[in-house]
């Protein structure tokens, strides 16, 4: 049970760093509006998920590289 809570907390930290989840005084957290940073996160997540589902060798590394490349034009790197 503790490991599940730790995993959810680490996931929340990642979502906050990706600016997908933002603070809200009423509900503590709230999903962010679509902006270039959030769209980059969602596209990178989708590409990585597809690569992993197709069992591509090096899928996580390819997803990271792809997301980094598409983040360069918005000044996120």
Biopython code that builds the backbone (N, CA, C, O; Angstrom):
import numpy as np
from Bio.PDB.StructureBuilder import StructureBuilder

atoms = [
    (1, "UNK", "N", (0.816, -1.187, 0.000)),
    (1, "UNK", "CA", (0.000, 0.000, 0.000)),
    (1, "UNK", "C", (0.866, 1.259, 0.000)),
    (1, "UNK", "O", (0.542, 2.237, -0.673)),
    (2, "UNK", "N", (1.954, 1.235, 0.746)),
    (2, "UNK", "CA", (2.837, 2.392, 0.815)),
    (2, "UNK", "C", (3.497, 2.630, -0.543)),
    (2, "UNK", "O", (3.637, 3.773, -0.977)),
    (3, "UNK", "N", (3.900, 1.551, -1.209)),
    (3, "UNK", "CA", (4.561, 1.714, -2.508)),
    (3, "UNK", "C", (3.617, 2.335, -3.533)),
    (3, "UNK", "O", (4.057, 3.090, -4.400)),
    (4, "UNK", "N", (2.338, 2.030, -3.446)),
    (4, "UNK", "CA", (1.349, 2.641, -4.344)),
    (4, "UNK", "C", (1.264, 4.142, -4.089)),
    (4, "UNK", "O", (1.210, 4.929, -5.035)),
    (5, "UNK", "N", (1.250, 4.536, -2.848)),
    (5, "UNK", "CA", (1.193, 5.958, -2.502)),
    (5, "UNK", "C", (2.440, 6.701, -2.949)),
    (5, "UNK", "O", (2.355, 7.835, -3.420)),
    (6, "UNK", "N", (3.604, 6.063, -2.803)),
    (6, "UNK", "CA", (4.854, 6.678, -3.246)),
    (6, "UNK", "C", (4.854, 6.838, -4.761)),
    (6, "UNK", "O", (5.282, 7.873, -5.272)),
    (7, "UNK", "N", (4.381, 5.827, -5.484)),
    (7, "UNK", "CA", (4.306, 5.903, -6.945)),
    (7, "UNK", "C", (3.371, 7.007, -7.409)),
    (7, "UNK", "O", (3.684, 7.723, -8.361)),
    (8, "UNK", "N", (2.239, 7.153, -6.757)),
    (8, "UNK", "CA", (1.302, 8.221, -7.117)),
    (8, "UNK", "C", (1.893, 9.595, -6.824)),
    (8, "UNK", "O", (1.681, 10.541, -7.581)),
    (9, "UNK", "N", (2.637, 9.702, -5.719)),
    (9, "UNK", "CA", (3.268, 10.975, -5.379)),
    (9, "UNK", "C", (4.330, 11.348, -6.416)),
    (9, "UNK", "O", (4.410, 12.503, -6.834)),
    (10, "UNK", "N", (5.139, 10.382, -6.826)),
    (10, "UNK", "CA", (6.157, 10.633, -7.853)),
    (10, "UNK", "C", (5.485, 11.005, -9.176)),
    (10, "UNK", "O", (5.978, 11.880, -9.889)),
    (11, "UNK", "N", (4.380, 10.361, -9.512)),
    (11, "UNK", "CA", (3.636, 10.708, -10.725)),
    (11, "UNK", "C", (3.099, 12.136, -10.646)),
    (11, "UNK", "O", (3.147, 12.874, -11.630)),
    (12, "UNK", "N", (2.590, 12.521, -9.484)),
    (12, "UNK", "CA", (2.084, 13.883, -9.294)),
    (12, "UNK", "C", (3.202, 14.910, -9.471)),
    (12, "UNK", "O", (2.990, 15.960, -10.077)),
    (13, "UNK", "N", (4.378, 14.612, -8.950)),
    (13, "UNK", "CA", (5.519, 15.519, -9.118)),
    (13, "UNK", "C", (5.851, 15.679, -10.603)),
    (13, "UNK", "O", (6.119, 16.789, -11.063)),
    (14, "UNK", "N", (5.834, 14.576, -11.350)),
    (14, "UNK", "CA", (6.097, 14.646, -12.783)),
    (14, "UNK", "C", (5.044, 15.452, -13.525)),
    (14, "UNK", "O", (5.376, 16.227, -14.422)),
    (15, "UNK", "N", (3.790, 15.280, -13.166)),
    (15, "UNK", "CA", (2.713, 16.025, -13.817)),
    (15, "UNK", "C", (2.795, 17.516, -13.492)),
    (15, "UNK", "O", (2.480, 18.351, -14.340)),
    (16, "UNK", "N", (3.211, 17.854, -12.281)),
    (16, "UNK", "CA", (3.382, 19.267, -11.916)),
    (16, "UNK", "C", (4.562, 19.861, -12.678)),
    (16, "UNK", "O", (4.476, 20.987, -13.169)),
    (17, "UNK", "N", (5.663, 19.117, -12.783)),
    (17, "UNK", "CA", (6.828, 19.606, -13.524)),
    (17, "UNK", "C", (6.523, 19.790, -15.005)),
    (17, "UNK", "O", (7.098, 20.666, -15.651)),
    (18, "UNK", "N", (5.623, 18.972, -15.549)),
    (18, "UNK", "CA", (5.218, 19.102, -16.953)),
    (18, "UNK", "C", (4.156, 20.188, -17.127)),
    (18, "UNK", "O", (3.699, 20.451, -18.239)),
    (19, "UNK", "N", (3.775, 20.809, -16.023)),
    (19, "UNK", "CA", (2.747, 21.853, -16.009)),
    (19, "UNK", "C", (1.386, 21.341, -16.520)),
    (19, "UNK", "O", (0.577, 22.106, -17.045)),
    (20, "UNK", "N", (1.161, 20.043, -16.353)),
    (20, "UNK", "CA", (-0.118, 19.435, -16.706)),
    (20, "UNK", "C", (-1.098, 19.586, -15.545)),
    (20, "UNK", "O", (-2.310, 19.662, -15.750)),
    (21, "UNK", "N", (-0.567, 19.627, -14.338)),
    (21, "UNK", "CA", (-1.366, 19.814, -13.132)),
    (21, "UNK", "C", (-0.878, 21.090, -12.465)),
    (21, "UNK", "O", (0.325, 21.289, -12.295)),
    (22, "UNK", "N", (-1.809, 21.949, -12.089)),
    (22, "UNK", "CA", (-1.470, 23.213, -11.433)),
    (22, "UNK", "C", (-2.219, 23.317, -10.110)),
    (22, "UNK", "O", (-3.201, 22.612, -9.880)),
    (23, "UNK", "N", (-1.745, 24.199, -9.254)),
    (23, "UNK", "CA", (-2.398, 24.402, -7.963)),
    (23, "UNK", "C", (-3.737, 25.112, -8.111)),
    (23, "UNK", "O", (-3.916, 25.951, -8.993)),
    (24, "UNK", "N", (-4.666, 24.766, -7.239)),
    (24, "UNK", "CA", (-5.988, 25.389, -7.225)),
    (24, "UNK", "C", (-6.389, 25.572, -5.759)),
    (24, "UNK", "O", (-6.339, 24.610, -4.992)),
    (25, "UNK", "N", (-6.782, 26.770, -5.357)),
    (25, "UNK", "CA", (-7.118, 26.984, -3.938)),
    (25, "UNK", "C", (-8.343, 26.189, -3.473)),
    (25, "UNK", "O", (-8.473, 25.904, -2.282)),
    (26, "UNK", "N", (-9.223, 25.836, -4.376)),
    (26, "UNK", "CA", (-10.444, 25.128, -3.983)),
    (26, "UNK", "C", (-10.224, 23.623, -3.915)),
    (26, "UNK", "O", (-10.586, 22.986, -2.927)),
    (27, "UNK", "N", (-9.632, 23.052, -4.963)),
    (27, "UNK", "CA", (-9.490, 21.593, -5.033)),
    (27, "UNK", "C", (-8.051, 21.110, -4.879)),
    (27, "UNK", "O", (-7.786, 19.931, -5.110)),
    (28, "UNK", "N", (-7.132, 21.959, -4.504)),
    (28, "UNK", "CA", (-5.707, 21.699, -4.315)),
    (28, "UNK", "C", (-4.986, 21.535, -5.649)),
    (28, "UNK", "O", (-3.979, 22.203, -5.879)),
    (29, "UNK", "N", (-5.475, 20.660, -6.539)),
    (29, "UNK", "CA", (-4.865, 20.510, -7.868)),
    (29, "UNK", "C", (-5.941, 20.629, -8.941)),
    (29, "UNK", "O", (-7.116, 20.348, -8.701)),
    (30, "UNK", "N", (-5.516, 21.049, -10.126)),
    (30, "UNK", "CA", (-6.437, 21.235, -11.241)),
    (30, "UNK", "C", (-5.660, 21.013, -12.519)),
    (30, "UNK", "O", (-4.471, 21.324, -12.582)),
    (31, "UNK", "N", (-6.312, 20.480, -13.539)),
    (31, "UNK", "CA", (-5.608, 20.295, -14.808)),
    (31, "UNK", "C", (-5.420, 21.652, -15.481)),
    (31, "UNK", "O", (-6.293, 22.518, -15.433)),
    (32, "UNK", "N", (-4.268, 21.808, -16.104)),
    (32, "UNK", "CA", (-3.912, 23.083, -16.727)),
    (32, "UNK", "C", (-4.619, 23.244, -18.066)),
    (32, "UNK", "O", (-5.066, 22.270, -18.673)),
    (33, "UNK", "N", (-4.711, 24.473, -18.506)),
    (33, "UNK", "CA", (-5.258, 24.719, -19.839)),
    (33, "UNK", "C", (-4.215, 24.316, -20.878)),
    (33, "UNK", "O", (-3.021, 24.244, -20.587)),
    (34, "UNK", "N", (-4.687, 24.059, -22.088)),
    (34, "UNK", "CA", (-3.762, 23.639, -23.139)),
    (34, "UNK", "C", (-2.877, 24.806, -23.555)),
    (34, "UNK", "O", (-3.361, 25.865, -23.955)),
    (35, "UNK", "N", (-1.596, 24.591, -23.452)),
    (35, "UNK", "CA", (-0.602, 25.553, -23.897)),
    (35, "UNK", "C", (0.527, 24.754, -24.541)),
    (35, "UNK", "O", (0.493, 23.525, -24.473)),
    (36, "UNK", "N", (1.506, 25.372, -25.149)),
    (36, "UNK", "CA", (2.554, 24.604, -25.838)),
    (36, "UNK", "C", (3.288, 23.598, -24.949)),
    (36, "UNK", "O", (3.669, 22.525, -25.416)),
    (37, "UNK", "N", (3.485, 23.930, -23.690)),
    (37, "UNK", "CA", (4.186, 23.017, -22.788)),
    (37, "UNK", "C", (3.350, 21.760, -22.542)),
    (37, "UNK", "O", (3.871, 20.645, -22.591)),
    (38, "UNK", "N", (2.069, 21.941, -22.279)),
    (38, "UNK", "CA", (1.184, 20.798, -22.022)),
    (38, "UNK", "C", (1.024, 19.950, -23.286)),
    (38, "UNK", "O", (1.016, 18.721, -23.212)),
    (39, "UNK", "N", (0.901, 20.591, -24.425)),
    (39, "UNK", "CA", (0.764, 19.846, -25.680)),
    (39, "UNK", "C", (2.030, 19.038, -25.951)),
    (39, "UNK", "O", (1.950, 17.892, -26.394)),
    (40, "UNK", "N", (3.199, 19.626, -25.690)),
    (40, "UNK", "CA", (4.456, 18.895, -25.852)),
    (40, "UNK", "C", (4.486, 17.666, -24.944)),
    (40, "UNK", "O", (4.893, 16.583, -25.364)),
    (41, "UNK", "N", (4.054, 17.843, -23.710)),
    (41, "UNK", "CA", (3.992, 16.721, -22.763)),
    (41, "UNK", "C", (3.064, 15.620, -23.272)),
    (41, "UNK", "O", (3.428, 14.444, -23.261)),
    (42, "UNK", "N", (1.872, 15.998, -23.715)),
    (42, "UNK", "CA", (0.900, 14.999, -24.167)),
    (42, "UNK", "C", (1.373, 14.265, -25.421)),
    (42, "UNK", "O", (1.197, 13.052, -25.532)),
    (43, "UNK", "N", (1.972, 14.994, -26.366)),
    (43, "UNK", "CA", (2.481, 14.361, -27.583)),
    (43, "UNK", "C", (3.623, 13.410, -27.233)),
    (43, "UNK", "O", (3.674, 12.288, -27.737)),
    (44, "UNK", "N", (4.527, 13.850, -26.381)),
    (44, "UNK", "CA", (5.638, 12.991, -25.965)),
    (44, "UNK", "C", (5.161, 11.754, -25.239)),
    (44, "UNK", "O", (5.684, 10.662, -25.462)),
    (45, "UNK", "N", (4.179, 11.910, -24.377)),
    (45, "UNK", "CA", (3.615, 10.764, -23.659)),
    (45, "UNK", "C", (2.958, 9.790, -24.622)),
    (45, "UNK", "O", (3.120, 8.577, -24.488)),
    (46, "UNK", "N", (2.213, 10.314, -25.597)),
    (46, "UNK", "CA", (1.537, 9.452, -26.573)),
    (46, "UNK", "C", (2.553, 8.691, -27.418)),
    (46, "UNK", "O", (2.396, 7.491, -27.639)),
    (47, "UNK", "N", (3.589, 9.372, -27.890)),
    (47, "UNK", "CA", (4.604, 8.715, -28.720)),
    (47, "UNK", "C", (5.315, 7.630, -27.919)),
    (47, "UNK", "O", (5.520, 6.523, -28.416)),
    (48, "UNK", "N", (5.689, 7.941, -26.690)),
    (48, "UNK", "CA", (6.368, 6.956, -25.846)),
    (48, "UNK", "C", (5.465, 5.762, -25.560)),
    (48, "UNK", "O", (5.922, 4.619, -25.581)),
    (49, "UNK", "N", (4.193, 6.018, -25.293)),
    (49, "UNK", "CA", (3.243, 4.930, -25.033)),
    (49, "UNK", "C", (3.095, 4.022, -26.243)),
    (49, "UNK", "O", (3.066, 2.799, -26.103)),
    (50, "UNK", "N", (3.004, 4.605, -27.416)),
    (50, "UNK", "CA", (2.869, 3.814, -28.638)),
    (50, "UNK", "C", (4.118, 2.973, -28.871)),
    (50, "UNK", "O", (4.022, 1.796, -29.221)),
    (51, "UNK", "N", (5.286, 3.571, -28.680)),
    (51, "UNK", "CA", (6.536, 2.831, -28.881)),
    (51, "UNK", "C", (6.668, 1.676, -27.897)),
    (51, "UNK", "O", (7.095, 0.586, -28.275)),
    (52, "UNK", "N", (6.306, 1.905, -26.642)),
    (52, "UNK", "CA", (6.377, 0.840, -25.643)),
    (52, "UNK", "C", (5.368, -0.256, -25.959)),
    (52, "UNK", "O", (5.684, -1.439, -25.831)),
    (53, "UNK", "N", (4.154, 0.121, -26.371)),
    (53, "UNK", "CA", (3.125, -0.873, -26.692)),
    (53, "UNK", "C", (3.528, -1.747, -27.874)),
    (53, "UNK", "O", (3.177, -2.926, -27.932)),
    (54, "UNK", "N", (4.266, -1.162, -28.817)),
    (54, "UNK", "CA", (4.733, -1.934, -29.980)),
    (54, "UNK", "C", (6.037, -2.663, -29.707)),
    (54, "UNK", "O", (6.601, -3.292, -30.603)),
    (55, "UNK", "N", (6.520, -2.581, -28.467)),
    (55, "UNK", "CA", (7.739, -3.263, -28.024)),
    (55, "UNK", "C", (8.951, -2.901, -28.868)),
    (55, "UNK", "O", (9.747, -3.766, -29.231)),
    (56, "UNK", "N", (9.084, -1.618, -29.176)),
    (56, "UNK", "CA", (10.235, -1.113, -29.915)),
    (56, "UNK", "C", (11.429, -1.088, -28.969)),
    (56, "UNK", "O", (11.324, -0.618, -27.836)),
    (57, "UNK", "N", (12.550, -1.591, -29.433)),
    (57, "UNK", "CA", (13.758, -1.572, -28.619)),
    (57, "UNK", "C", (14.180, -0.121, -28.378)),
    (57, "UNK", "O", (14.278, 0.671, -29.316)),
    (58, "UNK", "N", (14.426, 0.213, -27.124)),
    (58, "UNK", "CA", (14.820, 1.572, -26.770)),
    (58, "UNK", "C", (13.669, 2.559, -26.809)),
    (58, "UNK", "O", (13.880, 3.747, -27.049)),
    (59, "UNK", "N", (12.460, 2.087, -26.577)),
    (59, "UNK", "CA", (11.268, 2.928, -26.701)),
    (59, "UNK", "C", (11.310, 4.136, -25.769)),
    (59, "UNK", "O", (10.975, 5.245, -26.185)),
    (60, "UNK", "N", (11.713, 3.941, -24.526)),
    (60, "UNK", "CA", (11.746, 5.067, -23.595)),
    (60, "UNK", "C", (12.785, 6.102, -24.015)),
    (60, "UNK", "O", (12.534, 7.305, -23.945)),
    (61, "UNK", "N", (13.941, 5.637, -24.446)),
    (61, "UNK", "CA", (14.978, 6.576, -24.893)),
    (61, "UNK", "C", (14.523, 7.322, -26.146)),
    (61, "UNK", "O", (14.734, 8.530, -26.251)),
    (62, "UNK", "N", (13.911, 6.632, -27.084)),
    (62, "UNK", "CA", (13.401, 7.278, -28.293)),
    (62, "UNK", "C", (12.315, 8.303, -27.950)),
    (62, "UNK", "O", (12.265, 9.377, -28.548)),
    (63, "UNK", "N", (11.455, 7.974, -26.997)),
    (63, "UNK", "CA", (10.421, 8.911, -26.559)),
    (63, "UNK", "C", (11.011, 10.155, -25.930)),
    (63, "UNK", "O", (10.535, 11.265, -26.166)),
    (64, "UNK", "N", (12.059, 9.967, -25.121)),
    (64, "UNK", "CA", (12.717, 11.112, -24.491)),
    (64, "UNK", "C", (13.368, 11.999, -25.543)),
    (64, "UNK", "O", (13.234, 13.221, -25.500)),
    (65, "UNK", "N", (14.079, 11.380, -26.496)),
    (65, "UNK", "CA", (14.747, 12.147, -27.552)),
    (65, "UNK", "C", (13.723, 12.894, -28.394)),
    (65, "UNK", "O", (13.913, 14.072, -28.699)),
    (66, "UNK", "N", (12.634, 12.220, -28.774)),
    (66, "UNK", "CA", (11.595, 12.854, -29.587)),
    (66, "UNK", "C", (10.978, 14.041, -28.850)),
    (66, "UNK", "O", (10.798, 15.112, -29.428)),
    (67, "UNK", "N", (10.657, 13.845, -27.574)),
    (67, "UNK", "CA", (10.044, 14.920, -26.800)),
    (67, "UNK", "C", (11.006, 16.097, -26.641)),
    (67, "UNK", "O", (10.589, 17.254, -26.689)),
    (68, "UNK", "N", (12.271, 15.805, -26.455)),
    (68, "UNK", "CA", (13.265, 16.870, -26.340)),
    (68, "UNK", "C", (13.352, 17.666, -27.626)),
    (68, "UNK", "O", (13.438, 18.894, -27.598)),
    (69, "UNK", "N", (13.329, 16.974, -28.751)),
    (69, "UNK", "CA", (13.431, 17.652, -30.051)),
    (69, "UNK", "C", (12.214, 18.557, -30.295)),
    (69, "UNK", "O", (12.363, 19.668, -30.804)),
    (70, "UNK", "N", (11.014, 18.084, -29.934)),
    (70, "UNK", "CA", (9.842, 18.928, -30.171)),
    (70, "UNK", "C", (9.714, 20.026, -29.114)),
    (70, "UNK", "O", (8.950, 20.971, -29.311)),
    (71, "UNK", "N", (10.441, 19.925, -27.999)),
    (71, "UNK", "CA", (10.404, 20.964, -26.975)),
    (71, "UNK", "C", (11.362, 22.111, -27.276)),
    (71, "UNK", "O", (11.205, 23.201, -26.725)),
    (72, "UNK", "N", (12.346, 21.888, -28.134)),
    (72, "UNK", "CA", (13.333, 22.926, -28.439)),
    (72, "UNK", "C", (12.701, 24.194, -29.022)),
    (72, "UNK", "O", (13.054, 25.287, -28.578)),
    (73, "UNK", "N", (11.787, 24.105, -29.989)),
    (73, "UNK", "CA", (11.224, 25.344, -30.565)),
    (73, "UNK", "C", (10.442, 26.212, -29.575)),
    (73, "UNK", "O", (10.346, 27.422, -29.780)),
    (74, "UNK", "N", (9.888, 25.640, -28.524)),
    (74, "UNK", "CA", (9.129, 26.455, -27.570)),
    (74, "UNK", "C", (10.008, 26.943, -26.421)),
    (74, "UNK", "O", (9.515, 27.570, -25.484)),
    (75, "UNK", "N", (11.309, 26.657, -26.492)),
    (75, "UNK", "CA", (12.234, 27.139, -25.477)),
    (75, "UNK", "C", (12.162, 26.405, -24.166)),
    (75, "UNK", "O", (12.516, 26.959, -23.126)),
    (76, "UNK", "N", (11.715, 25.177, -24.192)),
    (76, "UNK", "CA", (11.555, 24.389, -22.967)),
    (76, "UNK", "C", (12.841, 23.653, -22.589)),
    (76, "UNK", "O", (12.949, 23.153, -21.469)),
    (77, "UNK", "N", (13.814, 23.576, -23.491)),
    (77, "UNK", "CA", (15.056, 22.850, -23.203)),
    (77, "UNK", "C", (16.121, 23.810, -22.778)),
    (77, "UNK", "O", (17.245, 23.399, -22.490)),
]
sb = StructureBuilder()
sb.init_structure("model")
sb.init_model(0)
sb.init_chain("A")
sb.init_seg("    ")
for serial, (resi, resn, name, xyz) in enumerate(atoms, 1):
    if name == "N":
        sb.init_residue(resn, " ", resi, " ")
    sb.init_atom(name, np.array(xyz, "f"), 0.0, 1.0, " ", f" {name:<3s}", serial, name[0])
structure = sb.get_structure()
